[in-house]
Amino acid sequence: MCIRVDGQKHSWLDRRTVRRLFYLVLILLSVTVTSSLLLSHVSLMISISALAALLYGLHLFYISVRAEHTTFTKLRPTRLEHHSLVGDILYHEEFLKLQDYHHHSGHIYDHVQRVSFIAYAISKLLSIDYHAAARGGLLHDFFLYDWREKKKADASRLTHGKEHPHIALENARLHFEVSHREADIIVKHMFPKTRQLPKYSESFIVSLSDKVAAIFEYLRHPFVTDSI
């Protein structure tokens, strides 16, 4: 994916291009959700277009990494780097208690790790604050109770979905240093259910990553029907 100018190779694929591709996909997906309430065939066309744009962006990124372009090699997410960003949280004795609480198809501990890595990888690709995305994504469901039992006692079945982000933030601040960006990520991750508009791009990304992870977990175990 290079062009030659004066005998030298120049990559036309920069961070701004990939970032625009990503936001294009987000816009198309948002329009898909809205249009699905009106015209199903239009929704299908938009879905296909969104998927094509996403695959095209990922394809360009893959080619860039394989070609060893310096800019994109630095943007490549790795498990090792992700662990270095969140290791202190992962092995904290209070945070480890999340393994005792069921969530989707597994337990909360596995779910938040998945959300954290997805958000970190996307943010790294876009060259934004992947540190905040990784840590905020990991702490977004840091509540220590069985939400299914709470829902049984809640006639409206809405209390947990609106309250647990604030409970998670309170627990996070009790045990870790939490930046303003990370706090916004945690409190706004249930958008649009909680209605408060995320303040940062990383907050949108974690919210999206949370939904992607949930879909993956339910598809992996389709007979699990509990949801937040």
N, C-alpha and C positions, 0 to 999 in steps of 0.2 A: 504494500500500500504506500509506495513512495513515488515521487517524481524526481526527475533529474534537472538541476539548474546549474549551469556552468560546470557540468561534469561531476557535481556532487549530489548525493541523495538527500532529499528533504521529505519528511513525513508531513502530509497534510492533515493527519489525524491527531488532533491535540486534545487536551482535557476539556476545552470548551465544547468541542464537537460531541464528545461522549456525553457530557453533561446535558447538552441540548437534546440528544437522542433519548436520554433517560427521562427528562421532563416531558418530552413528547409522548412517551409511553404512558406516563402517569395521567396526562391530560386525556389521552384516548381511552384509557381505562375508566376514568371518571365519567366521561361522556357515555361510555358503554353502560355503566350502571344506571345513569339517568334515562337513557333512551330505551333500555330494556323494559321500562314501565309503559312505553308507548308503542314502539314498533319492533317486534322481535326480529324481523329480517334485517332491519337497519342495525340493530344491536349486534347481530351476527357479523355483519360486514365490518363494523368498527372493531369488534373483537379480533377478527382476522388481521386487520390492519395494525392493531396494537401489538399483536403477537409477532407479526412480520417485522415491525420496527424494532421490537426488543431483540429478536433473533439477529437482526442485522447489526445492531449495536454490539451485541456479544460476539458476533463473528469478527467484527473489526477489532475488538479488544483482543481476541484470541490471536489473530494474525499479528497484531502489534507485539504481543508478548513473545510469540514464537520468533519474530524477527529481531528480538532483543533490543527494541528501542528503549533507551534509557528512561525516558519519561514514564512509559507504561510499565516497565519492569519495577519501578519504585511503587507504582500503584497496585501491584499485584497483591491481593490479600493472602495471608498464610495462617495456618493454625497456630504456629509457633508465636507469631506476633500477637495474635488475638489473645493467646494464653498469657502473654507477658503483660497485657493491658488489664486483664481481669482476674489474674491468679489470686490476688489477695482477697477478693470477694468469694471466689469459688470454694476456697478451703476454710473460710471463716466458720466457726462452730455454729453460729446462729443461722447463717445462710444454708449450711448443710441440712438444716431441719426441713428445708423445702422438699427433701426426698421422701418425707413422711406423708405428703399430701398429694392426692390424686389430681390429675389435670389432663383433660382431653384423653389421649390414649396412653399416657404414662404418668409421670409425676411432674410437679412444678419445676423441679431442679433441671430436668432434661429440657423442658419447654423453654425456659428462659435462656439456657445456653444456646439453643437453636436460634431463637430470636436475636440474641446478641451477635452471633456470628454472621447471620444474614445481614443485619443492619451495619455491622462493621465492614463487611465485604462491599456492600453497595456504597457506603460512605467513602471507603478507601478508593474505589473506582472513580468517584466523583471529586476526589481531592477536597473533601470537606472534613469536619471534625469527627473522624472515625473513632477517636479515643472516647469522646462523649457518647457516641452511638453505641459502642461496645459496652460501656459501663452502665449507661442508662437502660439499654436493652436488657442487660442482665438483671437489673434491679426492678424492672417494671412490675413484676408480680411478686414482690417480696412481702407477702402477707402469710401469716402462720396460722391458718385455720382451714377447715374443710368447707369450701364455698358451696358445695352441694347441700350440706346440712343447713347452712345459712339460708339458702334459697327455699328450702322446704318450709322454713318458718316465716318467709317473706311473701305475703299475699300478692304483692305487685311483681315480684321476681325481678325487680330492677335495682334494688338497694346495693347488692354486691358490685354490679357493673359500674356504678357511679362512685361507690365509696372506696373500693380496694386500691385505686391508684393513689389516693391520699394516705391510706394506711401503709402502702408500700413505700411512699416517700418518707413518712415518719420513721419507719423501721430503718430505711437506708441512711437517713441522717443520724440515727442513733448509733450506728456502727461504722459508718464510713464518711469520708468527705464527699459532699455532693455539690457540684457546680450548678449555677443557674440554668445552664443548658440541659444538664442531666435531670434536674428537677422538672423542667418543662417536658422532657421526654417521658418521664415516669407518670406525671399527672395527666398528660394529654394522650397517652397511648391508646385509649379507648375511643378516640375520635373516629367517626362522628357521633357515637352514642352519647358521649359526655358533652358534645356540642361546643366546648371551648376550642377555638381554633389554635392549633399548634403554632408556636412562635418561631420555631427554627426548622430548617430543612431536615435536620437530623430527627426531629420529633415526628415529622411526616414519615420518614423512612422507617423508624422503629414501629410506628403504628401500622404501616404497610407490612413490615416484616412479621409482626405479631399475627396478622391475618393469614399471611402466606404459611407460616409455621403451623397454625391451627388447621388449615386446610390439609396440609401434608399429613399431620398427625391423625386426622379423621379418615383420610383416604387409606392410610396404612392399616387402620383398624376400623373399618366401616360400620361395625356393629355397635360402636360406642356412640351414644346419642347425647350425652351430657354436654352442655355448652354454657359459656358465661353470658 
